[in-house]
Amino acid sequence: MSSSRRIVWMLATWIFILVIYSAVSLLLKRGSDLLNAFGNIVQCIVPLFANAGLLLNAGNAPLAEKYLLDAARHELHSLDDRSV
């Protein structure tokens, strides 16, 4: 798949996630347990999506390994921040 096609797919997926998140946030009552659970799930998905974007930018094998390790570090750090 070409680079521009990947970018279009990533952008379309990001917009889809944003639309679903906005719709569910507006439909559910404020403070409901379901809304809290949905928000927590989305907060876990967004960093994974950002990591996928980092990996798509990696062109060669050594750079891909660096991006993979950097993405994993950021994901673990963000999980650690949410548990506090």
Backbone as ProteinMPNN parsed JSONL, in Angstrom:
{"seq_chain_A": "MSSSRRIVWMLATWIFILVIYSAVSLLLKRGSDLLNAFGNIVQCIVPLFANAGLLLNAGNAPLAEKYLLDAARHELHSLDDRSV", "coords_chain_A": {"N_chain_A": [[0.846, -1.169, 0.0], [0.53, 2.223, -0.791], [2.225, 5.13, 0.549], [0.675, 7.479, 0.753], [-1.873, 6.422, 0.66], [-1.951, 4.965, 3.024], [-1.849, 7.067, 4.85], [-4.295, 8.309, 4.34], [-6.044, 6.26, 5.155], [-5.376, 6.094, 7.897], [-6.124, 8.666, 8.734], [-8.878, 8.616, 8.127], [-9.701, 6.574, 9.863], [-9.084, 7.745, 12.32], [-10.864, 9.947, 12.296], [-13.268, 8.534, 12.277], [-13.154, 7.272, 14.826], [-13.223, 9.566, 16.413], [-15.767, 10.621, 15.765], [-17.47, 8.553, 16.672], [-16.79, 8.573, 19.404], [-17.61, 11.172, 20.118], [-20.383, 11.017, 19.582], [-21.263, 8.972, 21.358], [-20.535, 10.152, 23.77], [-22.245, 12.331, 23.843], [-24.73, 11.081, 23.854], [-24.975, 9.454, 26.164], [-25.787, 9.704, 29.68], [-24.392, 12.214, 31.799], [-21.85, 11.328, 34.044], [-22.533, 8.651, 34.224], [-21.926, 5.141, 34.732], [-21.439, 3.631, 32.462], [-20.617, 5.55, 30.62], [-18.234, 6.359, 31.83], [-16.761, 3.955, 31.666], [-16.629, 3.659, 28.886], [-15.135, 5.954, 28.23], [-12.706, 5.306, 29.491], [-11.914, 3.078, 27.983], [-11.555, 4.249, 25.461], [-9.466, 5.954, 26.076], [-7.432, 4.132, 26.291], [-7.289, 3.142, 23.708], [-6.567, 5.3, 22.058], [-3.742, 5.977, 22.554], [-2.62, 3.612, 21.502], [-3.349, 3.819, 18.85], [-1.919, 6.1, 18.177], [0.639, 5.042, 18.455], [0.605, 3.213, 16.368], [0.634, 4.988, 14.247], [3.201, 6.048, 14.595], [4.734, 3.791, 13.982], [4.062, 3.409, 11.313], [5.458, 5.456, 10.182], [8.03, 4.619, 10.218], [10.637, 3.725, 8.172], [12.834, 1.952, 7.538], [14.388, -1.086, 8.833], [16.126, -0.755, 11.251], [15.26, 1.782, 12.081], [12.567, 1.288, 12.43], [12.633, -0.422, 14.618], [13.559, 1.344, 16.574], [11.398, 3.164, 16.627], [9.384, 1.407, 17.46], [10.235, 0.686, 20.06], [10.226, 3.222, 21.245], [7.521, 3.886, 21.002], [6.364, 1.891, 22.603], [7.431, 2.615, 25.055], [6.196, 5.105, 25.481], [3.529, 4.276, 25.605], [3.5, 2.617, 27.895], [4.213, 4.532, 29.778], [1.996, 6.26, 29.657], [-0.011, 4.559, 30.567], [0.848, 4.19, 33.175], [0.508, 6.765, 34.182], [-2.281, 6.98, 34.221], [-3.017, 5.281, 36.258], [-2.561, 6.502, 38.632]], "CA_chain_A": [[0.0, 0.0, 0.0], [1.358, 3.416, -0.893], [2.29, 5.96, 1.743], [-0.466, 8.39, 0.81], [-3.068, 5.622, 0.956], [-1.897, 4.691, 4.464], [-2.199, 8.298, 5.558], [-5.739, 8.488, 4.193], [-6.697, 5.276, 6.019], [-5.178, 6.501, 9.287], [-6.951, 9.849, 8.963], [-10.277, 8.179, 8.128], [-9.924, 5.83, 11.1], [-9.059, 8.715, 13.409], [-12.124, 10.692, 12.233], [-14.306, 7.587, 12.693], [-13.069, 7.15, 16.286], [-13.657, 10.843, 16.977], [-17.225, 10.728, 15.597], [-18.093, 7.594, 17.602], [-16.565, 9.076, 20.763], [-18.474, 12.336, 20.314], [-21.781, 10.581, 19.616], [-21.522, 8.252, 22.609], [-20.416, 11.113, 24.866], [-23.44, 13.173, 23.869], [-25.928, 10.266, 24.068], [-25.046, 8.911, 27.514], [-25.921, 10.699, 30.742], [-23.158, 12.609, 32.467], [-21.569, 10.633, 35.295], [-22.961, 7.249, 34.227], [-20.828, 4.169, 34.74], [-21.176, 3.234, 31.084], [-19.827, 6.623, 30.01], [-16.884, 6.271, 32.395], [-16.092, 2.786, 31.085], [-16.348, 3.976, 27.487], [-14.017, 6.904, 28.229], [-11.479, 4.582, 29.836], [-11.54, 2.248, 26.84], [-11.047, 5.136, 24.409], [-8.158, 6.444, 26.508], [-6.462, 3.074, 26.002], [-7.193, 2.958, 22.262], [-5.91, 6.446, 21.41], [-2.278, 5.822, 22.487], [-2.279, 2.525, 20.584], [-3.505, 4.372, 17.511], [-0.761, 6.976, 17.978], [1.797, 4.159, 18.255], [0.51, 2.682, 15.002], [1.11, 6.064, 13.375], [4.662, 6.099, 14.702], [5.31, 2.658, 13.269], [3.889, 3.612, 9.879], [6.476, 6.403, 9.735], [9.341, 3.974, 10.198], [10.885, 3.23, 6.823], [13.748, 0.811, 7.469], [14.339, -1.966, 10.006], [16.639, -0.171, 12.5], [14.402, 2.881, 12.477], [11.323, 0.688, 12.899], [12.882, -0.914, 15.971], [13.601, 2.523, 17.439], [10.034, 3.654, 16.768], [8.639, 0.439, 18.25], [10.627, 0.836, 21.456], [9.758, 4.531, 21.69], [6.068, 3.809, 21.129], [6.07, 1.069, 23.779], [7.771, 3.41, 26.239], [5.141, 6.095, 25.662], [2.307, 3.571, 26.011], [3.64, 2.229, 29.301], [4.191, 5.75, 30.589], [0.628, 6.773, 29.724], [-0.758, 3.652, 31.44], [1.284, 4.469, 34.526], [-0.099, 8.029, 34.599], [-3.708, 6.788, 34.474], [-3.26, 4.479, 37.454], [-2.31, 7.317, 39.821]], "C_chain_A": [[0.896, 1.238, 0.0], [1.254, 4.257, 0.381], [1.076, 6.884, 1.856], [-1.756, 7.64, 1.13], [-3.113, 5.265, 2.439], [-2.319, 5.917, 5.265], [-3.703, 8.535, 5.496], [-6.49, 7.512, 5.094], [-6.557, 5.651, 7.493], [-6.057, 7.706, 9.629], [-8.433, 9.478, 9.029], [-10.614, 7.416, 9.411], [-9.974, 6.77, 12.298], [-10.368, 9.516, 13.442], [-13.285, 9.803, 12.678], [-14.329, 7.439, 14.213], [-13.578, 8.418, 16.948], [-15.167, 11.009, 16.887], [-17.942, 9.792, 16.564], [-17.959, 8.083, 19.038], [-17.49, 10.254, 21.058], [-19.934, 11.92, 20.435], [-22.116, 9.881, 20.934], [-21.46, 9.211, 23.785], [-21.65, 11.998, 24.975], [-24.705, 12.371, 24.186], [-26.068, 9.758, 25.504], [-25.133, 10.03, 28.548], [-24.572, 10.973, 31.401], [-23.023, 11.879, 33.795], [-22.0, 9.178, 35.325], [-21.743, 6.329, 34.18], [-20.452, 3.734, 33.33], [-20.326, 4.281, 30.359], [-18.394, 6.601, 30.531], [-16.108, 5.103, 31.801], [-15.722, 3.043, 29.634], [-15.167, 4.943, 27.379], [-12.694, 6.233, 28.545], [-10.989, 3.723, 28.68], [-10.942, 3.107, 25.733], [-9.666, 5.671, 24.789], [-7.076, 5.387, 26.337], [-6.252, 2.897, 24.503], [-6.397, 4.073, 21.605], [-4.388, 6.33, 21.417], [-1.842, 4.683, 21.563], [-2.364, 2.994, 19.134], [-2.332, 5.311, 17.196], [0.504, 6.153, 17.743], [1.787, 3.553, 16.86], [0.974, 3.733, 14.002], [2.617, 6.204, 13.409], [5.305, 4.973, 13.885], [5.141, 2.78, 11.761], [4.935, 4.578, 9.318], [7.859, 5.775, 9.623], [9.562, 3.336, 8.824], [11.763, 1.997, 6.757], [13.759, 0.063, 8.799], [14.923, -1.344, 11.275], [15.781, 0.978, 13.003], [13.075, 2.356, 13.011], [11.488, 0.171, 14.33], [12.923, 0.242, 16.962], [12.2, 3.06, 17.676], [9.204, 2.717, 17.633], [8.962, 0.582, 19.73], [10.141, 2.168, 22.026], [8.246, 4.516, 21.91], [5.678, 2.994, 22.358], [6.359, 1.837, 25.062], [6.679, 4.435, 26.524], [3.842, 5.444, 26.133], [2.381, 3.176, 27.479], [3.609, 3.439, 30.223], [2.772, 6.289, 30.73], [-0.242, 5.867, 30.587], [-0.416, 3.9, 32.897], [0.64, 5.757, 35.034], [-1.568, 7.869, 34.925], [-3.969, 6.048, 35.773], [-3.082, 5.285, 38.723], [-3.59, 7.973, 40.279]], "O_chain_A": [[1.9, 1.286, 0.711], [0.323, 4.111, 1.174], [0.518, 7.046, 2.94], [-2.634, 8.178, 1.805], [-4.184, 5.26, 3.045], [-3.058, 5.806, 6.243], [-4.314, 8.919, 6.493], [-7.472, 7.893, 5.731], [-7.518, 5.536, 8.255], [-6.663, 7.751, 10.7], [-9.16, 9.973, 9.891], [-11.692, 7.595, 9.976], [-10.81, 6.607, 13.186], [-10.921, 9.737, 14.52], [-14.186, 10.265, 13.378], [-15.397, 7.476, 14.823], [-14.295, 8.348, 17.946], [-15.79, 11.489, 17.834], [-18.914, 10.19, 17.207], [-18.918, 8.014, 19.807], [-18.087, 10.322, 22.133], [-20.648, 12.42, 21.305], [-23.142, 10.171, 21.55], [-22.261, 9.093, 24.712], [-22.053, 12.374, 26.076], [-25.658, 12.925, 24.732], [-27.187, 9.647, 26.005], [-24.635, 11.137, 28.341], [-23.732, 10.083, 31.537], [-23.971, 11.82, 34.578], [-21.849, 8.522, 36.356], [-20.684, 6.689, 33.665], [-19.279, 3.496, 33.041], [-19.43, 3.941, 29.586], [-17.449, 6.8, 29.768], [-14.931, 5.241, 31.469], [-14.627, 2.688, 29.197], [-14.296, 4.765, 26.527], [-11.672, 6.553, 27.938], [-9.787, 3.646, 28.424], [-9.934, 2.735, 25.133], [-8.799, 5.825, 23.929], [-5.898, 5.734, 26.246], [-5.156, 2.54, 24.07], [-5.626, 3.815, 20.681], [-3.771, 6.563, 20.378], [-0.802, 4.783, 20.911], [-1.546, 2.61, 18.298], [-1.816, 5.312, 16.078], [1.346, 6.525, 16.925], [2.839, 3.397, 16.24], [1.635, 3.404, 13.017], [3.247, 6.45, 12.38], [6.297, 5.186, 13.188], [5.989, 2.304, 11.006], [5.26, 4.53, 8.132], [8.755, 6.344, 8.999], [8.766, 2.509, 8.378], [11.469, 1.078, 5.993], [13.193, 0.539, 9.783], [14.264, -1.399, 12.314], [15.592, 1.134, 14.209], [12.518, 2.925, 13.949], [10.584, 0.312, 15.153], [12.385, 0.137, 18.064], [11.846, 3.38, 18.811], [8.405, 3.173, 18.45], [8.057, 0.596, 20.564], [9.693, 2.225, 23.171], [7.752, 5.071, 22.891], [4.753, 3.37, 23.078], [5.62, 1.724, 26.04], [6.279, 4.615, 27.675], [3.136, 6.004, 26.971], [1.424, 3.38, 28.226], [3.047, 3.381, 31.317], [2.386, 6.729, 31.812], [-1.133, 6.361, 31.278], [-1.288, 3.829, 33.763], [0.263, 5.833, 36.203], [-2.072, 8.549, 35.818], [-5.054, 6.179, 36.341], [-3.42, 4.8, 39.803], [-3.588, 8.703, 41.269]]}, "name": "protein", "num_of_chains": 1, "seq": "MSSSRRIVWMLATWIFILVIYSAVSLLLKRGSDLLNAFGNIVQCIVPLFANAGLLLNAGNAPLAEKYLLDAARHELHSLDDRSV"}
